[in-house]
């Protein structure tokens, strides 16, 4: 049975509420992004003939595909990726609590699209 990528969003929500550590908040943001990215990737494979290479290039190509089909999804993927990169690579993430809440909210909205 294939993995339900939306479980990452459930985990992100739990991490953001139950654990008050910077590592948990950063991880929540990352999981929110991948919940949307992988769900969108699978949707694009099924409905739009998207052929991922399973490399970093897929992130850009998937956003480009959605620019033409569902611009809101593309915009949200871009925001989520920015927040994820900040949380995964930057030493300091200003307003981390706000970033996490925006990421989770945006992820929920995007999955509904």
MDTraj code that builds the backbone (N, CA, C; nanometers):
import mdtraj as md
import numpy as np

residues = "UNK UNK UNK UNK UNK UNK UNK UNK UNK UNK UNK UNK UNK UNK UNK UNK UNK UNK UNK UNK UNK UNK UNK UNK UNK UNK UNK UNK UNK UNK UNK UNK UNK UNK UNK UNK UNK UNK UNK UNK UNK UNK UNK UNK UNK UNK UNK UNK UNK UNK UNK UNK UNK UNK UNK UNK UNK UNK UNK UNK UNK UNK UNK UNK UNK UNK UNK UNK UNK UNK UNK UNK UNK UNK UNK UNK UNK UNK UNK UNK UNK UNK UNK UNK UNK UNK UNK UNK UNK UNK UNK UNK UNK UNK UNK UNK UNK UNK UNK UNK UNK UNK UNK UNK UNK UNK UNK UNK UNK UNK UNK UNK UNK".split()
xyz = np.array([
    [0.0847, -0.1170, 0.0000],
    [0.0000, 0.0000, 0.0000],
    [0.0897, 0.1240, 0.0000],
    [0.0640, 0.2190, -0.0896],
    [0.1505, 0.3362, -0.0981],
    [0.1367, 0.4249, 0.0264],
    [0.2433, 0.4928, 0.0560],
    [0.2463, 0.5847, 0.1698],
    [0.1514, 0.7015, 0.1447],
    [0.0785, 0.7403, 0.2474],
    [-0.0100, 0.8570, 0.2388],
    [0.0711, 0.9798, 0.2807],
    [0.1106, 1.0596, 0.1836],
    [0.1966, 1.1745, 0.2093],
    [0.1319, 1.2762, 0.3016],
    [0.0019, 1.2764, 0.3100],
    [-0.0659, 1.3692, 0.3994],
    [-0.0408, 1.3345, 0.5467],
    [0.0081, 1.2134, 0.5725],
    [0.0478, 1.1794, 0.7097],
    [0.1615, 1.2696, 0.7576],
    [0.2435, 1.3181, 0.6638],
    [0.3478, 1.4135, 0.7009],
    [0.2872, 1.5428, 0.7545],
    [0.1748, 1.5830, 0.6985],
    [0.1097, 1.7048, 0.7450],
    [0.0503, 1.6842, 0.8838],
    [-0.0043, 1.5665, 0.9083],
    [-0.0531, 1.5341, 1.0433],
    [0.0627, 1.5384, 1.1435],
    [0.1760, 1.4815, 1.1052],
    [0.2940, 1.4834, 1.1914],
    [0.3411, 1.6263, 1.2156],
    [0.3428, 1.7065, 1.1115],
    [0.3856, 1.8459, 1.1240],
    [0.2979, 1.9194, 1.2248],
    [0.1687, 1.8966, 1.2158],
    [0.0762, 1.9616, 1.3086],
    [0.1034, 1.9162, 1.4514],
    [0.1220, 1.7865, 1.4705],
    [0.1515, 1.7347, 1.6048],
    [0.2815, 1.7917, 1.6591],
    [0.3836, 1.7963, 1.5757],
    [0.5124, 1.8507, 1.6202],
    [0.5001, 1.9971, 1.6600],
    [0.4217, 2.0720, 1.5865],
    [0.4108, 2.2156, 1.6136],
    [0.3312, 2.2441, 1.7407],
    [0.2453, 2.1519, 1.7797],
    [0.1597, 2.1735, 1.8963],
    [0.2183, 2.1106, 2.0224],
    [0.2720, 1.9922, 2.0107],
    [0.3120, 1.9155, 2.1284],
    [0.4549, 1.9402, 2.1739],
    [0.5398, 1.9743, 2.0832],
    [0.6804, 1.9912, 2.1195],
    [0.7203, 2.1365, 2.1008],
    [0.7812, 2.1906, 2.2017],
    [0.8205, 2.3314, 2.1958],
    [0.9719, 2.3435, 2.1816],
    [1.0271, 2.2687, 2.0896],
    [1.1700, 2.2797, 2.0642],
    [1.1915, 2.3336, 1.9232],
    [1.3013, 2.4009, 1.9052],
    [1.3306, 2.4559, 1.7726],
    [1.3436, 2.3442, 1.6694],
    [1.4040, 2.2334, 1.7086],
    [1.4196, 2.1220, 1.6146],
    [1.2836, 2.0685, 1.5701],
    [1.1890, 2.0567, 1.6625],
    [1.0556, 2.0086, 1.6269],
    [0.9854, 2.1057, 1.5337],
    [0.9988, 2.2349, 1.5602],
    [0.9338, 2.3352, 1.4751],
    [0.9941, 2.3364, 1.3356],
    [1.1251, 2.3261, 1.3272],
    [1.1905, 2.3214, 1.1968],
    [1.1485, 2.1957, 1.1197],
    [1.1418, 2.0836, 1.1893],
    [1.1011, 1.9583, 1.1265],
    [0.9566, 1.9654, 1.0799],
    [0.8705, 2.0300, 1.1577],
    [0.7303, 2.0460, 1.1187],
    [0.7194, 2.1203, 0.9862],
    [0.7982, 2.2243, 0.9705],
    [0.7962, 2.3015, 0.8461],
    [0.8417, 2.2158, 0.7291],
    [0.9453, 2.1393, 0.7497],
    [0.9963, 2.0520, 0.6444],
    [0.8937, 1.9465, 0.6049],
    [0.8309, 1.8846, 0.7023],
    [0.7312, 1.7814, 0.6737],
    [0.6087, 1.8401, 0.6043],
    [0.5693, 1.9625, 0.6407],
    [0.4556, 2.0277, 0.5737],
    [0.4869, 2.0448, 0.4248],
    [0.6095, 2.0871, 0.3942],
    [0.6476, 2.1025, 0.2532],
    [0.6397, 1.9688, 0.1803],
    [0.6990, 1.8653, 0.2387],
    [0.7032, 1.7379, 0.1677],
    [0.5667, 1.6718, 0.1581],
    [0.4759, 1.7005, 0.2505],
    [0.3382, 1.6510, 0.2373],
    [0.2768, 1.7052, 0.1090],
    [0.2981, 1.8330, 0.0843],
    [0.2412, 1.8966, -0.0349],
    [0.3188, 1.8568, -0.1597],
    [0.4505, 1.8631, -0.1530],
    [0.5312, 1.8317, -0.2708],
    [0.5019, 1.6910, -0.3222],
    [0.5048, 1.5930, -0.2342],
    [0.4862, 1.4547, -0.2785],
    [0.3426, 1.4277, -0.3224],
    [0.2469, 1.4891, -0.2550],
    [0.1069, 1.4758, -0.2984],
    [0.0872, 1.5384, -0.4362],
    [0.1447, 1.6564, -0.4569],
    [0.1344, 1.7245, -0.5862],
    [0.2079, 1.6456, -0.6946],
    [0.3222, 1.5912, -0.6610],
    [0.3984, 1.5105, -0.7569],
    [0.3168, 1.3904, -0.8015],
    [0.2559, 1.3201, -0.7061],
    [0.1768, 1.2022, -0.7414],
    [0.0526, 1.2402, -0.8224],
    [-0.0087, 1.3513, -0.7873],
    [-0.1242, 1.4007, -0.8640],
    [-0.0815, 1.4330, -1.0078],
    [0.0315, 1.4990, -1.0204],
    [0.0813, 1.5367, -1.1533],
    [0.1186, 1.4134, -1.2352],
    [0.1722, 1.3129, -1.1720],
    [0.2024, 1.1879, -1.2435],
    [0.0747, 1.1247, -1.2956],
    [-0.0261, 1.1204, -1.2124],
    [-0.1515, 1.0527, -1.2455],
    [-0.2322, 1.1285, -1.3498],
    [-0.2399, 1.2619, -1.3364],
    [-0.3321, 1.3396, -1.4189],
    [-0.2671, 1.4201, -1.5304],
    [-0.1390, 1.4536, -1.5157],
    [-0.0765, 1.5426, -1.6135],
    [0.0420, 1.4793, -1.6858],
    [0.0692, 1.3521, -1.6603],
    [0.1794, 1.2855, -1.7287],
    [0.3167, 1.3304, -1.6821],
    [0.3269, 1.3829, -1.5624],
    [0.4555, 1.4262, -1.5083],
    [0.5438, 1.3034, -1.4856],
    [0.6697, 1.3133, -1.5283],
    [0.7652, 1.2038, -1.5128],
    [0.8818, 1.2520, -1.4258],
    [0.8712, 1.2344, -1.2953],
    [0.9795, 1.2810, -1.2078],
    [1.1060, 1.1993, -1.2282],
    [1.2170, 1.2654, -1.2058],
    [1.3466, 1.1987, -1.2125],
    [1.3950, 1.1614, -1.0723],
    [1.3191, 1.2063, -0.9717],
    [1.3539, 1.1844, -0.8311],
    [1.4892, 1.2461, -0.7987],
    [1.5047, 1.3693, -0.8492],
    [1.6210, 1.4512, -0.8194],
    [1.5712, 1.5873, -0.7717],
    [1.6636, 1.6724, -0.7328],
    [1.6280, 1.8073, -0.6868],
    [1.5578, 1.8869, -0.7961],
    [1.5844, 1.8549, -0.9193],
    [1.5231, 1.9257, -1.0324],
    [1.3714, 1.9086, -1.0354],
    [1.3214, 1.8005, -0.9783],
    [1.1765, 1.7772, -0.9759],
    [1.1013, 1.8891, -0.9046],
    [1.1620, 1.9509, -0.8058],
    [1.0950, 2.0575, -0.7306],
    [1.0619, 2.1752, -0.8229],
    [1.1575, 2.2153, -0.9034],
    [1.1358, 2.3257, -0.9976],
    [1.0390, 2.2853, -1.1082],
    [1.0600, 2.1679, -1.1645],
    [0.9748, 2.1241, -1.2749],
    [0.8291, 2.1067, -1.2322],
    [0.8078, 2.0596, -1.1112],
    [0.6712, 2.0445, -1.0634],
    [0.6043, 2.1802, -1.0460],
    [0.6778, 2.2770, -0.9897],
    [0.6215, 2.4120, -0.9767],
    [0.5879, 2.4691, -1.1142],
    [0.6753, 2.4510, -1.2103],
    [0.6497, 2.5023, -1.3457],
    [0.5259, 2.4379, -1.4067],
    [0.5088, 2.3091, -1.3859],
    [0.3909, 2.2415, -1.4383],
    [0.2642, 2.3015, -1.3775],
    [0.2657, 2.3288, -1.2479],
    [0.1468, 2.3832, -1.1832],
    [0.1246, 2.5309, -1.2137],
    [0.2269, 2.6030, -1.2546],
    [0.2060, 2.7418, -1.2965],
    [0.1055, 2.7448, -1.4110],
    [0.1169, 2.6501, -1.5018],
    [0.0283, 2.6459, -1.6180],
    [-0.1088, 2.5868, -1.5857],
    [-0.1178, 2.5082, -1.4795],
    [-0.2425, 2.4359, -1.4530],
    [-0.3175, 2.4869, -1.3306],
    [-0.2475, 2.5077, -1.2235],
    [-0.3079, 2.5561, -1.0979],
    [-0.2073, 2.6479, -1.0311],
    [-0.2112, 2.7741, -1.0706],
    [-0.1111, 2.8709, -1.0248],
    [-0.1045, 2.8789, -0.8720],
    [-0.2186, 2.8646, -0.8042],
    [-0.2187, 2.8707, -0.6587],
    [-0.1329, 2.7615, -0.5970],
    [-0.1379, 2.6431, -0.6540],
    [-0.0550, 2.5330, -0.6059],
    [0.0922, 2.5667, -0.6271],
    [0.1248, 2.6184, -0.7442],
    [0.2638, 2.6555, -0.7737],
    [0.3143, 2.7614, -0.6768],
    [0.2348, 2.8638, -0.6521],
    [0.2753, 2.9699, -0.5593],
    [0.2952, 2.9158, -0.4190],
    [0.2030, 2.8307, -0.3754],
    [0.2158, 2.7745, -0.2411],
    [0.3360, 2.6827, -0.2289],
    [0.3628, 2.6033, -0.3320],
    [0.4838, 2.5204, -0.3305],
    [0.6091, 2.6061, -0.3172],
    [0.6101, 2.7190, -0.3856],
    [0.7262, 2.8083, -0.3780],
    [0.7438, 2.8622, -0.2357],
    [0.6348, 2.9068, -0.1745],
    [0.6437, 2.9570, -0.0365],
    [0.6886, 2.8465, 0.0589],
    [0.6277, 2.7306, 0.0460],
    [0.6623, 2.6190, 0.1339],
    [0.8077, 2.5775, 0.1181],
    [0.8553, 2.5777, -0.0056],
    [0.9958, 2.5398, -0.0282],
    [1.0887, 2.6432, 0.0332],
    [1.0560, 2.7703, 0.0221],
    [1.1378, 2.8762, 0.0832],
    [1.1458, 2.8553, 0.2353],
    [1.0296, 2.8329, 0.2969],
    [1.0289, 2.8128, 0.4423],
    [1.1044, 2.6863, 0.4809],
    [1.0867, 2.5796, 0.4038],
    [1.1586, 2.4554, 0.4333],
    [1.3084, 2.4753, 0.4230],
    [1.3531, 2.5409, 0.3157],
    [1.4967, 2.5648, 0.3002],
    [1.5512, 2.6480, 0.4148],
    [1.4762, 2.7485, 0.4578],
    [1.5207, 2.8300, 0.5716],
    [1.5371, 2.7426, 0.6950],
    [1.4381, 2.6590, 0.7213],
    [1.4423, 2.5740, 0.8410],
    [1.5488, 2.4653, 0.8320],
    [1.5749, 2.4159, 0.7128],
    [1.6713, 2.3072, 0.6966],
    [1.8159, 2.3541, 0.6832],
    [1.8374, 2.4807, 0.6420],
    [1.9733, 2.5234, 0.6118],
    [2.0233, 2.6457, 0.6871],
    [1.9356, 2.7287, 0.7357],
    [1.9783, 2.8532, 0.8011],
    [2.0030, 2.8316, 0.9502],
    [2.1032, 2.9004, 1.0039],
    [2.1327, 2.8924, 1.1469],
    [2.0260, 2.9619, 1.2312],
    [1.9685, 3.0680, 1.1777],
    [1.8657, 3.1443, 1.2485],
    [1.7454, 3.1610, 1.1556],
    [1.6276, 3.1291, 1.2069],
    [1.5037, 3.1493, 1.1318],
    [1.4202, 3.2497, 1.2110],
    [1.4150, 3.3748, 1.1648],
    [1.3358, 3.4753, 1.2363],
    [1.1879, 3.4359, 1.2402],
    [1.1240, 3.4617, 1.3513],
    [0.9801, 3.4365, 1.3693],
    [0.9445, 3.2921, 1.3351],
    [1.0195, 3.1993, 1.3899],
    [1.0019, 3.0575, 1.3567],
    [0.8595, 3.0094, 1.3844],
    [0.8015, 3.0484, 1.4957],
    [0.6650, 3.0066, 1.5270],
    [0.5679, 3.0487, 1.4151],
    [0.5847, 3.1704, 1.3675],
    [0.4988, 3.2220, 1.2605],
    [0.5224, 3.1446, 1.1314],
    [0.6467, 3.1159, 1.1001],
    [0.6804, 3.0393, 0.9798],
    [0.6127, 2.9025, 0.9846],
    [0.6212, 2.8369, 1.0985],
    [0.5616, 2.7033, 1.1120],
    [0.4105, 2.7099, 1.0907],
    [0.3456, 2.8043, 1.1546],
    [0.2002, 2.8155, 1.1403],
    [0.1605, 2.8484, 0.9962],
    [0.2371, 2.9355, 0.9310],
    [0.2091, 2.9670, 0.7904],
    [0.2282, 2.8434, 0.7030],
    [0.3344, 2.7687, 0.7292],
    [0.3627, 2.6493, 0.6488],
    [0.2515, 2.5463, 0.6633],
    [0.2077, 2.5217, 0.7846],
    [0.1031, 2.4221, 0.8070],
    [-0.0290, 2.4683, 0.7463],
    [-0.0611, 2.5935, 0.7655],
    [-0.1847, 2.6476, 0.7076],
    [-0.1823, 2.6415, 0.5553],
    [-0.0703, 2.6830, 0.4975],
    [-0.0547, 2.6813, 0.3519],
    [-0.0605, 2.5385, 0.2985],
    [-0.0003, 2.4453, 0.3709],
    [-0.0033, 2.3056, 0.3272],
    [-0.1469, 2.2521, 0.3260],
    [-0.2235, 2.2806, 0.4310],
    [-0.3631, 2.2366, 0.4340],
    [-0.4411, 2.2960, 0.3173],
    [-0.4234, 2.4243, 0.2922],
    [-0.4942, 2.4910, 0.1819],
    [-0.4573, 2.4288, 0.0476],
    [-0.3298, 2.4014, 0.0301],
    [-0.2821, 2.3502, -0.0981],
    [-0.3342, 2.2098, -0.1240],
    [-0.3351, 2.1269, -0.0232],
    [-0.3850, 1.9902, -0.0412],
    [-0.5324, 1.9925, -0.0772],
    [-0.6062, 2.0896, -0.0268],
    [-0.7475, 2.1014, -0.0618],
    [-0.7674, 2.1430, -0.2077],
    [-0.6669, 2.2092, -0.2647],
    [-0.6762, 2.2535, -0.4036],
    [-0.6722, 2.1328, -0.4955],
])
top = md.Topology()
chain = top.add_chain()
for i, resn in enumerate(residues, 1):
    res = top.add_residue(resn, chain, resSeq=i)
    for name in ("N", "CA", "C"):
        top.add_atom(name, md.element.get_by_symbol(name[0]), res)
traj = md.Trajectory(xyz[None], top)
